[in-house]
């Protein structure tokens, strides 16, 4: 197995990426993730889910 004299790449800008070999880390540009803005209905649904889960957990703990 051939190993390089320098084991890190200083242009990677992250310690984990710097430790990867060049053939593994072929793309330096981060991939943008498209996210939609959550509407008030999604927020309401999430709040009700958290309330229901915590209500059930507390009820089971008391019972």
C-alpha positions in Angstrom: 0.0 0.0 0.0 1.4 3.3 -1.0 1.0 6.2 1.5 1.6 9.9 0.9 4.2 11.8 2.9 1.5 14.4 3.8 -1.6 12.8 5.1 -3.8 15.8 5.2 -5.1 18.3 2.7 -5.1 21.9 4.0 -7.4 23.2 1.4 -10.3 20.9 2.6 -11.3 23.4 5.3 -12.6 20.6 7.6 -10.5 18.1 9.6 -12.5 15.1 8.5 -12.4 16.1 4.8 -8.6 16.8 5.1 -8.0 13.2 6.3 -9.7 11.7 3.3 -7.6 10.6 0.3 -8.0 12.7 -2.9 -9.7 9.9 -4.8 -12.5 9.7 -2.2 -13.0 13.4 -1.9 -13.5 14.4 -5.5 -16.0 17.2 -5.0 -15.3 20.2 -2.8 -18.5 22.1 -3.5 -21.2 21.5 -0.9 -24.5 20.3 -2.2 -27.4 22.7 -1.6 -30.5 21.2 -0.1 -33.7 22.7 -1.3 -36.0 23.3 1.7 -39.5 24.6 1.5 -40.7 27.1 4.2 -42.8 25.4 6.7 -46.3 26.9 6.8 -48.4 27.5 9.9 -50.3 24.3 9.3 -47.1 22.3 9.4 -46.1 24.1 12.6 -49.5 23.4 14.1 -49.4 19.8 13.2 -45.9 19.4 14.7 -47.0 21.2 17.9 -50.0 18.9 18.3 -47.9 15.8 17.7 -45.4 16.9 20.5 -48.3 17.8 22.8 -50.0 14.5 22.2 -46.8 12.4 22.7 -45.9 14.2 25.9 -49.5 13.9 27.2 -49.5 10.2 26.5 -46.1 9.8 28.1 -47.1 11.6 31.3 -50.4 9.8 31.5 -48.6 6.4 31.2 -46.1 7.5 33.9 -48.9 8.5 36.3 -51.0 5.4 35.6 
